[in-house]
Amino acid sequence: MENTSTGMHQFQLTDANGKSHSYVVAEHPAGEGMELMYALLGLGAPAVLGLAGAALKSSDMLGAVIRALSGGDSGVSNTAEMGKLAADLDFASVGAEIGKALGTGRAPDLTRRILSRTHRDGRNLGTDGGIDLAYQANYAELLLAVWRVCAINRFFPVPYTSPSSSAARATPGLEGSLPGG
């Protein structure tokens, strides 16, 4: 359930043991969100571009990425679904770029900041120990939660293209995936 008028959003994810967890997310205020957006874009731009290139090889992955970047539901709600989509990726082609981005040491701090306004099963992930208690040996759910919170906050904005534009008409699969489309 999403209530964009209040900035509060809810979703469910399944952990590594198959247990379902309820999430409540408050959107980040504009100043804080802007800082996170620029930090994420700077940290992961090469890796995101590499993943996008690898995802183009899988129409299912491409569709999930387009839906998620457009602020919608990617359709991936559990670790098994994520694994099926990731099976088609050529990780060798993007591993070096991801390694560079993660090797900066900024990813853990950004993860904490991204989840600072998120509750999982009623526990605030932004307080001491919240992330540790929720995600020990459960990193796939952590990655899915971070991705959903990023999508809710639209940290990876997709430029708007009118569905009637020549670019939108010339790009198969984008029809209906962009705002106003």
C-alpha positions in Angstrom: 0.0 0.0 0.0 1.3 3.4 -0.9 0.1 6.8 0.3 2.0 9.3 -1.7 0.1 12.2 -0.1 1.6 11.3 3.3 4.9 10.1 2.0 4.4 6.7 3.7 4.7 3.4 1.8 4.3 -0.3 2.7 5.6 -3.5 1.1 6.4 -7.1 1.9 9.6 -9.0 1.3 10.5 -12.6 2.0 13.8 -13.4 3.8 16.3 -16.2 3.1 14.3 -18.6 5.3 11.0 -18.0 3.5 9.5 -15.8 6.2 7.6 -12.7 5.1 8.4 -9.3 6.6 6.4 -6.1 6.5 8.1 -2.8 5.7 6.9 0.8 6.3 9.0 3.5 4.6 8.8 7.2 5.1 10.1 9.2 2.2 13.4 11.1 2.8 13.0 14.9 3.0 14.1 16.7 -0.1 17.5 17.9 1.2 18.5 14.6 2.6 17.1 12.7 -0.4 19.0 14.9 -2.8 22.3 14.2 -0.9 21.6 10.4 -1.1 20.6 10.6 -4.8 23.9 12.3 -5.7 25.9 10.0 -3.5 24.3 7.0 -5.1 24.7 8.3 -8.6 28.3 9.1 -8.0 29.0 5.8 -6.3 27.2 3.5 -8.6 27.0 5.2 -12.0 29.6 2.9 -13.7 28.2 -0.2 -12.0 24.6 0.7 -12.9 25.6 1.3 -16.5 27.4 -2.0 -16.6 24.4 -3.8 -15.0 22.1 -2.1 -17.5 24.2 -3.4 -20.3 24.2 -6.9 -18.9 20.4 -6.7 -18.2 19.8 -5.9 -21.8 20.5 -9.6 -22.5 17.5 -10.6 -20.4 14.1 -9.2 -21.3 12.7 -10.2 -17.9 15.6 -8.3 -16.1 15.2 -5.3 -18.4 11.5 -5.1 -17.7 12.1 -5.3 -13.9 14.8 -2.6 -14.1 12.6 -0.3 -16.2 9.6 -0.7 -13.8 11.8 -0.1 -10.7 13.6 2.9 -12.2 10.2 4.4 -13.1 9.3 4.2 -9.4 7.0 1.2 -9.8 7.2 -2.3 -8.4 9.9 -4.3 -10.1 7.9 -7.5 -9.6 10.7 -9.0 -7.5 9.6 -9.6 -4.0 11.7 -12.5 -2.8 15.2 -13.9 -3.1 14.2 -16.8 -5.3 12.7 -14.4 -8.0 15.8 -12.3 -7.7 18.0 -15.3 -8.3 16.1 -16.4 -11.4 16.5 -12.9 -12.9 20.2 -12.7 -12.0 20.9 -16.1 -13.5 20.9 -14.5 -17.0 23.3 -11.7 -16.1 26.9 -11.8 -17.3 28.5 -10.9 -14.0 32.0 -11.1 -15.4 31.3 -8.1 -17.6 30.1 -5.9 -14.7 32.1 -7.3 -11.7 35.0 -5.0 -12.1 32.9 -1.8 -12.1 30.8 -3.1 -9.1 34.0 -3.9 -7.3 35.3 -0.4 -7.8 32.1 1.2 -6.6 31.8 -1.1 -3.5 35.5 -0.8 -2.8 35.2 2.9 -2.0 33.9 1.9 1.4 30.9 4.2 1.1 28.3 1.5 0.4 27.7 0.5 4.0 27.2 4.1 5.2 24.9 4.8 2.3 22.9 1.6 3.0 22.4 2.8 6.6 21.3 6.3 5.4 19.0 4.9 2.8 17.2 2.6 5.4 17.2 5.2 8.2 13.5 6.0 7.7 12.5 2.4 7.2 10.7 0.0 9.7 10.8 -3.8 9.2 8.2 -5.7 11.3 7.8 -2.6 13.4 11.6 -2.2 14.2 13.3 1.0 13.0 16.2 0.0 10.9 17.8 3.4 11.5 18.4 2.8 15.2 21.4 1.0 16.7 21.4 -2.6 15.8 18.3 -2.5 13.6 20.1 -3.5 10.4 22.3 -6.1 12.3 19.2 -7.8 13.8 17.3 -7.9 10.5 19.9 -8.9 8.0 22.5 -11.2 9.6 23.1 -13.9 7.0 20.2 -12.4 5.1 21.9 -10.1 2.6 19.6 -10.8 -0.4 16.7 -9.3 1.5 18.9 -6.4 2.5 19.6 -5.7 -1.2 16.0 -6.0 -2.1 15.0 -3.6 0.7 17.6 -1.1 -0.3 16.4 -1.3 -3.9 12.7 -0.8 -2.9 13.5 2.2 -0.7 15.6 3.7 -3.5 12.6 3.2 -5.9 10.1 4.7 -3.5 12.3 7.8 -3.1 13.1 7.9 -6.8 16.8 8.1 -6.2 17.5 6.9 -9.8 15.2 9.3 -11.7 14.3 8.3 -15.3 14.1 11.3 -17.6 10.6 11.8 -18.8 9.9 11.0 -22.4 6.5 11.6 -23.9 5.0 8.3 -25.2 4.4 10.2 -28.5 8.0 11.2 -28.9 10.1 9.6 -31.6 12.5 8.2 -29.0 9.8 6.4 -27.1 8.3 5.0 -30.3 11.7 3.8 -31.4 12.5 2.0 -28.1 10.7 -1.4 -28.0 9.5 -2.3 -24.5 9.3 1.3 -23.2 5.7 1.9 -24.1 3.7 2.3 -20.9 6.8 2.1 -18.7 7.5 5.8 -18.4 5.4 8.4 -16.6 2.4 9.4 -18.7 3.0 6.3 -21.0 
